[in-house]
Amino acid sequence: MTKISKKKIISLDRVLLAVFLLLAVPAASFASEKYNICVYDIDYNVTGASPESLAEIEREVIDTLSKHSGLNTVDKEALKEVIGKYSGGGKVEAAELAETAKFAGIDYLLLLSLSGEVMAASDKLDELFEQNNSRPLHLGLKILDITHDETAAEINSDLDNMLEVRMGIKKQIFDLDLKYQRGRVEKISDGKIAVDLGQDDGAVEGQKAAVYKAIQVKVGRIDLSARGEMIGRATVEKMTKDKTMMLMEGSPEVKVGDFVEISSAEQPVAVSAEEAAVVVSGRPQDGYVVVSAQKPFVSAENRIKVIAKKAEDGRVQSGMYGLGLGLVFVSLGSAASSRDSYYGSNYSSFYYLYGLGSGILGVMNLVTPSEIENSYNQAKTMPAATIAERTERERFSESVLKKTAANARQGRYIGAGVLSALGLATASNGLGLVYLGFGVASLFMPSDLEKNYEEYTADKAEFIRSQGEKSSLDAP
């Protein structure tokens, strides 16, 4: 009898997967589906603010949302027209608003409120001398996930000025990490479906997915693709970077173009017990049985994915600020050089140099990925078809997570040392004691990156321990 090696079986398996997914492209071609979001309600109760500054906030909110890769903004006037028809023009309660918006194909609603007073410069000086620590503006922002009856994001902050308000809103939207990812069915064959979601969208082997009918709705003059009724569930069998093959449960009536939705909350343990054991010990261990964990185990790769996304958002934001600041100083330099005076000439040179330097730094930030971004991109390119390959990929991701935590710890210690030294050097006044207090506190306050790695190691050890206990109970 001719023996077929395991490598040949794996290669054949990969070929069949590639053929199945590639054949899905001619059948239908969809981009990963975006969720519809509407900035429905912005409640202003601010004295001292110009109508232009308030209108600018709404424009910035919509502009920032439009840059989010997973969101499609919908005109609120069109939605209000639909809601007005159902409510008869009266006041709409929150529950009714969410239900009507859902019926109209909206997935997320953004509600924003701003109250307080924009203070004049003279008032700020008076407040400073009176040592009044109250902050004059209150910002409330809530993003409702109405298709899943959840709150996706919420902030309530007291701020000093309109610039802080705008920055707070933009940061909340930049940091919005969608819990759900939605794709479309591209091909159906023998109870299996090809979907335009893959590893880059967070899909993992064994993950459960929900399948929904795709329907077209009209909101005013806007045509939207909306999620209809749930028609079945599927399980991720195999995947590539941007495609997934799923096995349907039962025999539901699925059509090409229907929606498929995955959730990070429904991911199985990102690595099997065998793989986790290999990562911990460096060698395979027998006798482990995969069971449902009380707490989902988030793999190192998923953790560095989140860190890399935040680093990318911060880098792009910093780059845009650098370019903007550069343009401002170049403009100031141009204005100063137009003055026919010695001082104008000197100031223009300073403004030009500062503007050029700021612009160069901004461009460098925009085009130069950070170390964690490069590491995550490297992890994504590593093969993950076999247990051995997935283990190696997870081991690499864990080393990146560990290095990131170590770098953060080193930076914290250096910062604490500098602050403490500065505090001791100026201990004769109150400011020195403040520096010293911050320095000492920094020594005992781990950063989020350090806590992330500590949580990962604790969760992994607990998961492997639970597998060992399960194996002992199941042993004859």
C-alpha positions in Angstrom: 0.0 0.0 0.0 1.4 3.4 -0.9 1.8 5.7 2.0 0.8 9.3 1.7 2.9 11.6 3.8 1.3 14.2 6.2 3.0 17.0 4.3 1.3 15.9 1.0 -2.1 15.8 2.8 -1.6 19.3 4.2 -0.5 20.6 0.7 -3.5 19.0 -0.9 -5.7 20.5 1.8 -4.3 24.0 1.1 -4.8 23.6 -2.6 -8.5 22.6 -2.2 -9.1 25.6 0.2 -7.4 28.0 -2.3 -9.5 26.6 -5.2 -12.8 26.9 -3.2 -12.1 30.5 -2.1 -10.7 31.6 -5.5 -13.8 30.2 -7.3 -15.9 32.4 -5.0 -14.5 35.6 -6.6 -16.2 35.2 -10.1 -19.4 34.2 -8.4 -19.7 37.4 -6.4 -17.4 40.2 -5.4 -18.1 42.1 -2.2 -15.9 44.3 0.0 -16.1 43.7 3.7 -19.4 45.2 4.7 -19.4 48.4 6.7 -21.9 49.1 9.5 -24.3 52.1 9.1 -23.9 54.8 11.7 -26.0 57.9 12.1 -25.0 61.0 14.2 -28.6 61.4 15.2 -28.8 63.7 18.2 -26.4 66.5 19.2 -27.7 68.5 22.2 -25.9 71.8 22.7 -26.5 73.9 25.9 -23.4 76.1 25.8 -23.2 79.8 26.5 -20.5 81.9 25.0 -19.9 79.5 22.0 -20.4 80.8 18.5 -22.8 78.9 16.2 -19.9 78.3 13.8 -17.8 76.5 16.5 -20.8 74.3 17.4 -21.4 73.5 13.7 -17.7 72.7 13.3 -17.9 70.0 16.0 -20.7 68.2 14.1 -18.7 68.4 10.9 -15.6 67.0 12.6 -17.6 64.2 14.1 -19.0 63.1 10.7 -15.6 63.6 9.0 -13.9 61.4 11.7 -16.5 58.7 11.4 -16.2 58.7 7.6 -12.5 57.8 8.1 -13.3 54.7 10.2 -12.7 51.6 8.2 -15.7 49.8 9.5 -18.4 52.5 9.4 -20.6 54.1 6.8 -22.2 57.4 7.9 -25.8 58.1 7.1 -27.4 61.5 6.9 -29.4 62.2 10.0 -32.0 64.3 8.2 -32.9 61.2 6.1 -33.3 59.1 9.2 -35.4 61.9 11.0 -37.7 61.9 8.0 -38.3 58.2 8.4 -38.8 58.4 12.2 -41.1 61.4 11.8 -43.4 59.3 9.6 -43.7 56.6 12.2 -43.9 58.9 15.2 -46.4 61.4 13.7 -43.9 64.2 14.3 -44.1 63.9 18.1 -41.3 63.3 20.7 -39.5 59.9 20.2 -38.4 57.9 23.2 -35.0 56.2 23.1 -36.4 52.7 22.8 -38.6 53.7 19.9 -35.8 55.6 18.3 -33.5 52.6 18.4 -36.2 50.2 17.0 -37.1 52.5 14.2 -33.5 53.2 13.3 -32.9 49.4 13.2 -35.8 48.9 10.9 -34.3 51.6 8.7 -31.1 49.8 8.3 -29.0 51.7 10.9 -26.6 49.7 13.0 -25.1 52.4 15.3 -26.5 55.7 16.7 -24.2 58.4 18.0 -25.7 60.7 20.6 -23.7 63.7 21.8 -24.4 66.4 24.4 -22.4 69.4 25.3 -23.2 71.8 28.1 -21.5 74.5 30.1 -19.9 77.8 29.3 -17.1 78.9 27.0 -15.0 81.2 29.1 -13.5 84.5 27.9 -9.7 85.0 28.4 -10.4 87.5 31.2 -12.6 85.0 33.0 -10.0 82.4 32.8 -7.5 84.7 34.5 -9.9 85.5 37.3 -10.5 81.8 37.8 -6.8 81.1 37.9 -6.3 83.7 40.7 -9.3 82.4 42.6 -7.9 78.9 42.4 -11.2 77.5 41.1 -10.6 73.9 39.9 -14.0 73.4 38.2 -14.0 72.7 34.5 -16.6 74.7 32.5 -17.7 72.3 29.8 -19.3 68.8 30.1 -19.2 66.4 27.2 -21.4 63.3 27.0 -21.0 61.0 24.0 -22.6 57.6 23.6 -22.4 55.2 20.6 -25.3 52.7 20.7 -25.0 49.4 18.9 -28.7 49.0 18.2 -28.5 45.8 16.2 -27.1 44.0 19.2 -28.7 46.1 22.0 -25.3 47.2 23.4 -23.4 50.4 24.2 -20.3 50.4 22.0 -18.7 53.4 23.6 -19.5 56.0 26.2 -17.7 59.0 27.7 -18.7 61.7 30.2 -15.9 64.2 30.7 -15.5 67.7 32.2 -13.2 69.8 29.9 -11.7 73.3 29.8 -12.3 74.5 26.3 -13.7 73.7 22.8 -10.4 72.3 21.6 -10.4 69.7 24.3 -14.0 68.8 23.4 -13.1 68.3 19.8 -10.0 66.3 20.7 -12.0 64.1 23.1 -14.6 63.3 20.5 -12.0 62.4 17.8 -10.1 60.2 20.2 -13.2 58.3 21.2 -14.0 57.6 17.6 -10.4 56.8 16.7 -10.3 54.3 19.5 -13.6 52.7 18.6 -12.9 49.0 18.2 -15.9 47.3 16.7 -16.8 44.1 18.5 -18.5 42.6 15.4 -17.3 42.2 11.9 -19.7 41.6 9.0 -19.1 40.1 5.6 -21.1 38.6 2.7 -21.6 35.1 1.4 -19.7 34.8 -1.9 -20.2 31.1 -2.8 -22.2 28.2 -1.6 -21.2 24.6 -2.2 -22.2 21.3 -0.4 -23.3 23.0 2.9 -20.2 25.2 3.0 -20.0 28.9 2.3 -17.2 31.2 1.2 -17.2 34.6 3.1 -15.2 37.7 2.5 -13.9 37.8 6.1 -10.5 36.4 7.0 -7.7 36.4 9.5 -7.3 40.2 9.2 -10.9 40.6 10.3 -10.3 38.5 13.5 -11.7 35.2 12.2 -10.2 32.1 13.9 -10.6 28.4 13.3 -13.7 26.9 15.1 -15.3 30.3 15.6 -19.1 30.5 15.4 -20.8 32.9 13.0 -24.3 34.1 12.5 -25.9 34.2 9.0 -28.6 36.9 8.2 -30.7 37.7 5.3 -29.5 40.9 3.4 -32.2 43.3 2.6 -32.3 46.7 0.9 -34.0 49.6 2.6 -34.6 53.2 1.6 -33.9 56.0 4.1 -35.1 59.1 2.5 -33.3 59.1 -0.9 -30.5 56.8 0.4 -30.4 53.1 -0.4 -28.9 51.0 2.4 -28.0 47.3 2.8 -29.5 46.2 6.1 -29.4 43.1 8.2 -32.5 41.0 8.1 -33.7 38.0 10.1 -31.2 35.4 11.3 -31.4 32.3 9.1 -28.7 30.1 10.6 -25.3 29.6 12.1 -21.9 28.5 10.7 -18.5 27.5 11.9 -15.2 28.7 10.6 -13.3 25.7 9.1 -10.4 27.3 7.2 -9.3 30.8 6.3 -6.9 32.9 4.4 -5.9 36.5 5.1 -9.2 37.9 3.7 -11.4 34.8 2.9 -13.1 32.2 5.1 -14.7 28.8 4.4 -17.5 28.0 6.8 -19.6 24.9 7.5 -23.3 25.7 7.8 -25.3 24.1 10.6 -28.3 22.3 9.2 -29.7 23.3 5.8 -30.9 26.9 5.9 -31.8 28.8 2.7 -28.7 30.8 2.3 -28.1 33.0 -0.8 -25.1 34.6 -2.3 -25.0 38.2 -0.8 -26.4 37.3 2.6 -24.6 38.7 5.6 -22.3 36.7 7.9 -21.3 38.2 11.2 -18.5 37.1 13.6 -17.9 38.4 17.1 -14.7 38.7 19.1 -16.8 37.6 22.1 -17.7 34.3 20.4 -14.1 33.4 19.5 -13.0 30.0 20.7 -9.7 29.7 22.6 -7.3 31.3 20.1 -4.8 28.4 20.5 -5.6 24.8 21.4 -4.5 23.2 24.6 -1.7 21.5 22.7 -0.5 24.7 21.2 -0.7 26.6 24.5 1.3 23.8 26.1 3.9 24.1 23.4 4.2 27.8 23.9 4.7 27.4 27.7 7.0 24.5 27.8 8.6 24.6 24.3 7.6 21.0 23.6 4.3 19.1 22.9 2.5 17.6 25.8 -0.1 14.8 25.5 -3.4 14.2 27.2 -4.9 17.7 27.0 -8.6 18.0 26.1 -10.1 21.3 24.9 -13.0 22.4 27.0 -14.9 25.7 27.2 -13.0 28.2 29.4 -14.9 30.3 31.9 -13.0 33.3 30.5 -12.1 33.5 26.8 -8.4 33.2 26.3 -7.1 36.1 24.1 -4.1 35.1 22.2 -0.9 37.1 22.1 -1.5 37.8 18.4 -4.9 39.3 19.1 -3.4 41.5 21.9 -0.6 42.9 19.7 -3.2 43.5 17.0 -5.1 45.9 19.3 -1.8 47.5 20.5 -0.7 48.0 16.8 -4.0 49.5 15.8 -3.8 52.1 18.7 -0.2 52.8 17.8 -1.1 53.4 14.1 -4.0 55.7 15.1 -1.8 57.7 17.4 1.0 57.9 14.8 -1.4 59.1 12.0 -2.9 61.6 14.4 0.5 62.9 15.4 1.6 63.1 11.8 -1.5 65.2 10.9 -0.9 67.5 13.8 2.8 67.9 12.7 1.8 68.8 9.2 -0.9 71.2 10.4 1.5 72.9 12.8 4.1 73.1 10.0 1.7 74.9 7.7 0.7 77.3 10.5 4.3 78.3 11.1 5.1 78.5 7.4 2.1 80.9 7.1 3.4 82.9 10.0 6.8 83.1 8.4 5.3 84.3 5.2 3.4 87.0 7.0 6.5 88.1 9.0 8.7 88.2 5.9 6.3 90.6 4.3 7.0 93.1 7.0 9.7 95.6 6.0 11.7 95.4 9.3 14.7 93.7 10.8 12.6 91.9 13.4 10.1 90.7 10.8 13.0 89.2 8.8 14.4 87.4 11.9 11.1 86.1 13.0 10.3 84.8 9.5 13.4 82.7 9.4 12.5 81.1 12.8 8.9 80.4 11.7 10.1 78.9 8.4 12.6 76.6 10.1 10.2 75.5 12.8 7.4 74.9 10.2 9.7 72.9 8.0 11.0 70.8 10.9 7.4 70.2 12.2 6.3 69.3 8.7 9.2 66.8 8.2 8.4 65.1 11.5 4.7 64.9 10.5 5.5 63.2 7.2 7.9 60.8 8.9 5.2 59.9 11.4 2.7 59.3 8.6 5.0 57.0 6.5 7.1 55.2 9.2 5.2 52.4 11.0 6.1 51.9 14.7 8.0 48.8 15.9 4.8 47.1 17.2 3.0 47.7 13.8 5.9 46.1 11.9 5.9 43.2 14.4 2.2 42.6 14.0 2.5 42.8 10.2 5.3 40.2 10.4 3.1 37.9 12.5 0.2 38.2 10.0 2.5 37.0 7.2 3.6 33.8 9.1 1.8 30.6 7.9 -0.9 29.1 10.2 -2.2 26.0 8.4 -0.9 23.4 10.9 -0.6 23.2 14.7 3.2 23.6 14.5 2.9 26.7 12.3 0.2 28.3 14.5 2.3 27.5 17.6 5.3 29.2 16.0 3.2 32.2 15.1 1.8 32.5 18.6 5.3 32.1 20.1 6.5 35.0 18.0 3.6 37.1 19.0 4.2 36.4 22.7 7.8 37.4 22.4 6.6 40.7 20.8 4.1 41.2 23.6 6.8 40.5 26.2 9.3 42.9 24.6 6.7 45.7 24.4 6.0 45.3 28.1 9.7 45.3 28.9 10.2 48.5 26.9 7.3 50.1 28.6 8.7 49.2 32.0 12.1 50.5 31.2 10.6 53.8 30.0 8.6 54.0 33.2 11.7 53.5 35.4 13.7 56.1 33.4 10.8 58.6 33.7 10.5 57.9 37.4 14.2 58.4 37.9 14.2 61.7 36.1 11.2 63.0 38.0 12.6 61.9 41.3 16.0 63.5 40.6 14.4 66.7 39.5 12.2 66.6 42.7 15.2 66.1 45.0 17.1 68.9 43.2 14.3 71.4 43.7 13.0 70.0 47.0 13.3 73.4 48.6 10.0 74.5 47.1 6.6 72.8 46.7 7.0 72.0 43.0 10.0 69.8 43.8 7.9 67.7 46.2 5.3 67.3 43.4 8.0 66.0 41.0 9.3 63.7 43.7 5.8 62.4 44.4 5.1 61.7 40.7 8.5 60.0 40.4 7.9 57.7 43.3 4.4 56.9 42.2 5.6 55.9 38.8 7.8 53.2 40.2 4.7 51.4 41.6 2.2 52.0 38.8 2.6 49.6 35.8 1.6 50.9 32.4 -1.3 49.4 30.4 1.2 47.5 28.2 2.8 45.9 31.3 -0.7 45.0 32.6 -1.6 43.5 29.3 1.3 41.1 29.3 0.8 40.1 32.9 -2.9 39.4 32.1 -1.9 37.3 29.1 0.6 35.2 31.1 -1.9 34.7 33.9 -4.8 33.7 31.6 -2.6 31.3 29.6 -1.3 29.6 32.7 -4.9 29.3 34.1 -6.1 27.9 30.7 -3.4 25.2 30.6 -4.0 24.3 34.2 -7.7 23.9 33.5 -6.8 21.6 30.5 -4.6 19.5 32.8 -7.4 19.1 35.4 -9.8 18.1 32.7 -7.4 15.6 31.3 -6.9 14.0 34.8 -10.7 13.8 35.4 -11.2 12.1 32.0 -8.3 9.6 32.5 -9.5 5.9 32.9 
